[in-house]
Amino acid sequence: MRKRTLALGLTAVTAAGLLLGCSTQTKTNKTAEVTETSQTVAESKSTSETNQTDKTTITFWHSMGGVNGEAIDTLVEKFNKENTVGITVEAQYQGSYDDAINKLKSAQIGNMGADLVQIYDIGTRFMIDSGWITPMQTLIDEDKWDSNQIEPNIAAYYTVDKTLYSMPFNSSTPILYYNKDMFEKAGITKIPDSLPGIAKIGDELTQKGGAGEVISLGIYGWFFEQFGCKQQAFYADNGNGREAAATAVDFDQNGSAVKTLTAWKELTDKGYAPNVGRGGDAGLADFSAGKSAMTLGSTASLKQILTDVNGKFEVGTAYFPKVNADDKGGVSIGGGSLWALKNEDAAKEKAVWEFVKFLVSPESQAYWNSQTGYFPVTVKAHEEEVFQDNIKNFPQFKTAIDQLHDSTPQSAGALLSVFPEARQTVETEIETMLNNNKTPEDAAANMAKSINKSIADYNLLND
């Protein structure tokens, strides 16, 4: 990987306040404790290996607040108490994902201020290009660790040229939430699986089901991307930015954007999907209040929705809807992953790897899932009692698991250097279109023009 010095003024990481649906903070009480043993805290290291990490302290930057932050603190505390190789982890909350990556920008190479950092999914291309990191694949290969332990459809997002650059940690997908009581009252037994399908039952839900809104659909760039994945259409050129860095978007050329925006606008024009605002959480309040019959949201929002609904009605979950009835694509993950920073310190690098293995162990991931609603990224976490109890208590979450497994690595989604800014552009154009100021064709063309300019500027600065 050719090391680059990235310009401090890059627009790729300056979209302040960007909220990802996959980073929704849950407010559930702890329902399980981390089990007493962990397969990944090395307990049988040789003397030489132990000495390499003895009394080593590493700094871990993360962006999980609230209950999610409490879960991380619990895991860190457990690792610090139980690891036998002399490692201490200092976990430091950095605020939003944007705050964390911007703080990295201001650090000095070789003295980054952190040894391990959690970065959101759309920062992946930027981090690969930065030259700041040691790929997780390097640490995996050195340890001969079996990477098949990671869910393949999750690992696929962070894998480029057969190299896993970061370790998946908090992963989610968007799903459809629906009010079962309203559907039953309207006599609807088949849950719609496409945007046209939602339009077909709109009148029944409002006239018979008592819905004030058919669907409270937040204007969110992540949803726009997922609609493209469902169409098996690339967001960007060069294999979605995976064969080489993207030079332009592709959604305007392959027709997927216009198809998505046309179906979206039809729902709004018919009064079925009023403008409820921007962001992944924008539609959740109307749904939880019993106003809308459906909403789209992250799988990580499930427990929060159930808490807010508080038994007022039964919450159902279904796959994220298609744009066209015959679409055959899957969904891409959101969330964040763990990046090892290249600080030229062998002891710290080894300590980082021990901690990462602990965080993705079946026990840790089952606990993390039970506390946050994020997927367990480790396949064997499904065998843990904590995970099985969580599915029993929240059967709606099984939808997300099934949807993930029914997707393929080909739906992994794009890698784009300027993704944060691109999402803001997409949301602005959708909002303008829904206010009847532009056609879907105009909106798609404006999205492409603006994002392509940002890509060109980035590539010019960092060539």
C-alpha positions in Angstrom: 0.0 0.0 0.0 1.5 3.3 -1.1 1.7 5.7 1.8 0.2 9.1 1.3 0.1 12.3 3.1 -3.5 13.5 3.1 -4.4 17.1 2.8 -5.8 18.5 6.0 -8.5 20.3 4.2 -10.1 17.2 2.7 -13.9 17.3 2.5 -14.2 13.6 3.0 -14.2 13.9 6.8 -15.6 17.3 7.5 -19.3 16.7 7.4 -20.0 17.8 10.9 -22.7 16.1 12.9 -23.4 13.3 10.4 -25.5 10.7 12.2 -25.4 7.2 11.0 -28.5 5.0 11.4 -26.1 2.3 12.5 -24.8 4.4 15.4 -28.1 4.9 17.0 -27.7 4.9 20.7 -29.8 2.4 22.6 -31.2 2.9 26.1 -31.8 -0.6 27.2 -30.7 -1.9 30.6 -28.0 -4.5 30.7 -29.6 -7.9 30.3 -26.5 -10.0 30.4 -23.0 -10.1 31.7 -19.9 -11.0 29.7 -19.2 -14.7 30.3 -16.4 -15.5 32.6 -14.0 -17.0 30.0 -12.8 -15.6 26.7 -11.1 -17.8 24.1 -9.2 -14.8 22.7 -7.4 -13.5 25.8 -4.1 -15.4 25.4 -3.5 -17.5 28.5 -0.8 -19.7 27.2 1.7 -17.3 25.7 5.4 -18.2 25.8 7.7 -16.2 28.1 9.1 -14.2 25.1 5.7 -13.3 23.8 4.5 -12.2 27.3 7.6 -10.0 27.7 6.8 -8.2 24.5 3.5 -6.9 25.9 4.3 -6.8 29.6 3.2 -3.5 31.2 2.1 -2.3 27.7 -0.6 0.4 27.7 -2.6 1.0 24.5 -5.1 3.8 23.8 -8.4 3.0 22.2 -10.5 5.8 20.7 -14.2 5.0 20.1 -17.4 6.9 19.3 -19.9 5.0 21.4 -21.8 7.0 23.9 -24.7 6.2 26.2 -25.4 2.5 26.8 -23.1 1.5 23.9 -20.3 3.3 25.7 -21.1 1.5 28.9 -20.9 -1.8 27.1 -17.5 -0.9 25.7 -16.3 0.1 29.2 -17.4 -3.2 30.5 -15.5 -5.1 27.9 -12.4 -3.0 28.4 -12.5 -3.6 32.2 -12.9 -7.3 31.7 -9.9 -7.5 29.3 -7.7 -5.4 31.7 -8.6 -7.7 34.6 -8.3 -11.0 32.8 -5.5 -10.8 30.2 -2.4 -12.5 31.4 0.1 -10.8 29.0 0.5 -7.5 30.9 -1.7 -5.3 28.7 -3.8 -2.3 29.9 -6.3 -0.7 27.5 -7.3 3.0 28.1 -10.6 3.6 26.3 -11.3 7.2 25.4 -14.6 8.5 24.0 -14.0 10.9 21.1 -17.5 12.1 20.4 -18.9 11.5 16.9 -17.3 9.4 14.2 -16.4 12.7 12.4 -14.7 14.0 15.6 -12.6 10.9 15.8 -11.4 10.9 12.3 -10.8 14.7 12.3 -8.7 14.2 15.4 -6.6 11.7 13.6 -6.0 14.2 10.8 -4.5 16.7 13.2 -2.1 14.1 14.8 1.5 13.4 13.8 2.3 10.3 11.9 4.0 7.9 14.2 2.4 9.5 17.2 -1.3 9.4 16.5 -2.5 9.7 20.1 -4.2 6.3 19.8 -3.2 2.8 19.0 -6.6 1.5 18.0 -9.5 3.6 16.7 -13.1 2.9 15.8 -14.0 4.4 12.4 -17.4 4.5 10.6 -17.9 2.4 7.5 -17.8 5.3 5.1 -14.4 6.3 6.4 -12.9 3.0 5.0 -11.5 4.3 1.7 -10.0 7.3 3.5 -8.3 5.1 6.1 -6.9 2.7 3.4 -5.5 5.7 1.5 -4.0 7.4 4.5 -1.0 5.2 5.1 -1.6 5.6 8.8 -2.7 2.0 9.5 -1.4 -1.6 9.8 -4.0 -3.7 8.0 -5.7 -6.2 10.2 -4.8 -8.8 7.6 -1.1 -8.4 8.5 -1.8 -9.1 12.2 -4.1 -12.0 11.2 -1.5 -13.6 9.0 1.3 -13.2 11.6 -0.8 -14.9 14.2 -2.3 -17.5 11.8 -5.7 -16.5 13.1 -8.7 -18.0 11.3 -10.5 -15.1 9.7 -13.4 -17.4 8.8 -14.6 -16.7 12.3 -16.0 -13.4 11.0 -19.3 -13.3 9.2 -18.4 -13.3 5.5 -21.0 -10.7 4.4 -19.6 -8.3 7.1 -15.9 -9.0 6.4 -16.6 -8.3 2.7 -17.2 -4.6 3.3 -13.8 -4.1 4.8 -11.9 -6.4 2.4 -10.1 -5.0 -0.6 -7.8 -7.0 -2.8 -8.2 -9.9 -0.4 -6.9 -7.8 2.4 -9.0 -7.2 5.5 -8.0 -3.7 6.4 -10.0 -3.3 9.6 -11.8 -5.6 12.0 -15.6 -5.4 11.9 -17.0 -4.5 15.3 -20.3 -2.7 15.4 -22.3 -3.7 12.3 -25.9 -3.3 11.3 -28.2 -3.2 8.3 -31.4 -1.3 7.7 -34.8 -3.1 8.0 -38.5 -2.3 7.7 -40.4 -1.8 10.9 -44.2 -2.1 10.8 -47.1 -1.7 13.1 -48.7 -5.2 13.3 -51.9 -3.9 14.9 -52.5 -1.4 12.0 -51.8 -4.1 9.4 -54.2 -6.5 11.1 -56.9 -3.9 11.4 -56.5 -3.1 7.7 -56.7 -6.8 6.9 -53.3 -6.9 5.3 -51.5 -10.2 5.8 -48.6 -9.8 3.3 -45.9 -7.3 4.2 -44.8 -5.3 1.2 -41.3 -6.0 0.0 -40.9 -3.0 -2.4 -41.6 0.7 -2.6 -44.4 0.1 -5.2 -45.8 -2.5 -2.9 -45.9 0.0 0.0 -47.8 2.4 -2.3 -50.4 -0.3 -3.2 -51.5 -0.7 0.4 -51.3 3.0 1.4 -55.0 3.7 1.2 -55.9 0.5 3.2 -53.5 1.5 6.0 -54.9 5.0 6.3 -58.6 4.3 5.7 -58.9 1.0 7.5 -55.8 0.6 9.6 -55.9 4.1 11.2 -52.5 5.2 10.1 -51.8 8.9 10.0 -48.8 8.2 7.7 -48.2 5.1 5.7 -44.4 5.3 6.1 -42.3 7.8 8.0 -39.2 7.6 5.7 -36.3 9.7 6.8 -34.2 11.3 4.1 -31.0 9.5 4.6 -28.0 8.8 2.3 -27.5 5.3 3.7 -31.1 4.4 2.6 -30.4 5.7 -0.9 -27.2 3.5 -1.1 -29.2 0.5 0.1 -31.8 1.0 -2.6 -29.0 0.8 -5.1 -27.7 -2.4 -3.5 -31.1 -4.0 -3.8 -30.9 -3.2 -7.6 -27.5 -4.8 -7.8 -26.2 -1.5 -9.1 -22.9 0.1 -8.3 -22.8 3.4 -6.5 -19.4 4.3 -8.0 -17.0 3.2 -10.8 -14.0 1.0 -10.6 -16.0 -1.8 -9.1 -17.7 0.4 -6.5 -14.3 1.8 -5.6 -13.0 -1.7 -4.7 -10.9 -2.5 -7.8 -9.3 1.0 -7.6 -10.2 4.3 -6.0 -13.4 5.6 -7.5 -13.1 8.5 -10.0 -16.9 9.1 -10.4 -20.2 7.9 -9.2 -22.0 5.3 -11.4 -25.6 5.6 -10.1 -26.4 8.3 -12.7 -25.1 6.1 -15.5 -26.7 2.8 -14.6 -30.1 4.2 -13.9 -30.4 3.1 -10.3 -30.7 6.6 -8.9 -33.5 7.7 -11.1 -35.4 4.5 -10.4 -34.9 5.0 -6.6 -35.9 8.6 -6.7 -38.9 8.1 -8.9 -40.4 5.4 -6.6 -39.5 7.6 -3.5 -41.2 10.7 -5.0 -44.3 8.7 -5.9 -44.8 7.7 -2.3 -44.5 11.4 -1.2 -46.6 12.8 -4.0 -49.4 10.4 -3.1 -49.2 11.5 0.5 -47.9 8.1 1.7 -44.4 9.2 2.7 -44.5 12.8 3.9 -41.2 14.6 4.5 -40.2 13.8 8.1 -36.8 15.3 7.9 -33.2 14.2 7.3 -31.2 11.4 9.0 -31.6 7.8 9.9 -33.6 8.5 13.0 -36.0 11.0 11.4 -38.8 8.6 10.9 -38.6 6.7 14.2 -40.6 9.1 16.4 -43.7 9.0 14.3 -43.6 5.2 14.1 -43.0 4.8 17.9 -45.8 7.2 18.6 -48.2 5.1 16.6 -48.7 7.7 13.8 -47.0 5.9 10.9 -47.6 2.3 9.9 -44.1 1.7 8.8 -40.6 3.2 9.0 -37.1 2.3 7.9 -34.3 2.1 10.4 -31.1 0.4 11.5 -31.2 -3.0 13.2 -29.5 -1.3 16.0 -32.6 0.8 16.6 -34.8 -2.2 17.5 -34.4 -2.1 21.3 -34.9 1.6 21.4 -38.1 1.4 19.3 -39.4 -1.4 21.5 -38.7 0.7 24.6 -40.4 3.8 23.1 -43.4 1.8 21.9 -43.7 0.3 25.4 -46.3 -2.2 24.4 -48.7 0.3 22.8 -48.7 -2.0 19.7 -46.9 -5.0 18.4 -43.7 -4.2 16.4 -43.0 -6.3 13.3 -39.8 -6.4 11.3 -39.2 -7.2 7.6 -36.4 -7.0 5.0 -35.4 -3.6 3.7 -37.7 -2.9 0.7 -36.7 -3.2 -3.0 -37.1 -0.4 -5.5 -38.6 -2.7 -8.2 -40.5 -5.9 -7.6 -38.0 -8.0 -9.4 -34.8 -6.6 -7.7 -32.6 -9.5 -6.5 -29.9 -7.7 -4.5 -29.2 -7.7 -0.8 -28.1 -5.1 1.7 -24.8 -3.6 2.8 -23.7 -3.2 6.3 -23.3 0.1 8.2 -21.6 0.8 11.5 -17.9 0.8 12.4 -14.8 -1.2 12.5 -11.4 -1.2 14.4 -8.3 0.1 12.8 -4.7 -0.5 14.1 -2.6 2.6 13.8 1.0 2.4 12.6 2.9 3.8 15.6 6.2 1.9 15.0 5.9 0.2 18.3 6.0 -3.6 18.1 4.8 -4.2 21.7 1.8 -1.9 21.2 0.9 -3.6 17.9 0.9 -7.0 19.6 -1.2 -5.6 22.4 -3.7 -4.1 20.0 -4.1 -7.5 18.3 -4.7 -9.3 21.6 -7.4 -6.7 22.5 -9.0 -6.9 19.0 -9.2 -10.7 19.3 -10.9 -10.3 22.6 -13.4 -7.9 21.3 -14.5 -10.2 18.5 -14.5 -13.4 20.5 -17.9 -15.2 20.6 -18.4 -14.3 24.2 -17.6 -10.6 23.8 -19.7 -10.3 20.6 -22.7 -12.1 22.2 -22.5 -9.6 25.1 -22.1 -6.7 22.7 -25.1 -7.7 20.7 -27.3 -8.2 23.8 -26.4 -4.7 25.0 -26.5 -2.7 21.8 -28.5 -4.4 19.1 -25.5 -4.5 16.7 -24.8 -7.8 14.9 -22.4 -10.2 16.4 -19.7 -10.2 13.8 -18.3 -13.6 14.9 -20.2 -16.6 13.6 -19.8 -18.7 16.8 -21.4 -15.9 18.9 -24.7 -17.4 17.8 -23.9 -20.4 19.9 -23.6 -18.4 23.1 -26.4 -18.6 25.6 -26.4 -14.8 25.9 -27.1 -14.4 22.2 -29.8 -17.1 22.2 -31.6 -15.6 25.1 -31.5 -12.2 23.4 -33.1 -13.7 20.3 -35.7 -15.3 22.4 -36.5 -12.0 24.2 -36.4 -10.0 20.9 -37.5 -12.3 18.1 -37.8 -9.3 15.7 -34.0 -9.2 15.6 -33.9 -12.6 13.7 -35.1 -10.6 10.6 -31.8 -8.8 10.6 -29.8 -12.0 10.9 -31.7 -13.7 8.1 -31.4 -10.6 5.9 -27.7 -10.5 6.4 -27.3 -14.2 5.5 -29.5 -13.8 2.5 -27.3 -11.1 1.1 -24.0 -11.7 -0.6 -20.6 -10.2 -0.6 -21.4 -8.6 -3.9 -23.9 -6.3 -2.0 -21.1 -5.1 0.2 -21.5 -1.5 -1.0 -19.2 1.2 -2.2 -15.9 2.6 -0.9 -15.6 6.3 -1.6 -13.1 8.8 -0.4 -15.6 11.6 0.0 -18.6 9.6 1.4 -19.6 11.8 4.3 -19.9 14.8 2.0 -21.6 12.6 -0.7 -24.3 11.6 1.8 -25.0 15.2 2.6 -25.3 16.0 -1.1 -27.7 13.1 -1.7 -29.9 14.2 1.2 -30.0 17.8 0.1 -31.1 16.8 -3.4 -33.7 14.3 -2.2 -35.1 17.0 0.1 -35.3 19.5 -2.8 -36.9 17.0 -5.1 -39.6 16.1 -2.5 -40.4 19.7 -2.1 -41.4 19.6 -5.8 -38.6 21.7 -7.0 -36.8 19.1 -9.1 -37.5 15.9 -11.1 -35.8 12.6 -10.2 -33.7 13.0 -13.3 -32.6 16.5 -12.2 -31.8 15.3 -8.6 -29.7 12.4 -9.8 -27.8 14.6 -12.2 -27.1 17.2 -9.6 -26.0 14.5 -7.1 -23.5 13.1 -9.6 -22.2 16.5 -10.6 -21.5 17.6 -7.1 -20.0 14.3 -5.8 -17.9 13.9 -8.9 -16.3 17.3 -8.3 -15.5 16.4 -4.7 -14.0 13.1 -5.9 -11.9 14.9 -8.5 -10.7 17.5 -5.9 -9.8 14.7 -3.5 -7.9 12.7 -6.1 -6.0 15.8 -7.2 -4.9 16.7 -3.7 -3.8 13.2 -2.9 -2.5 11.8 -6.1 
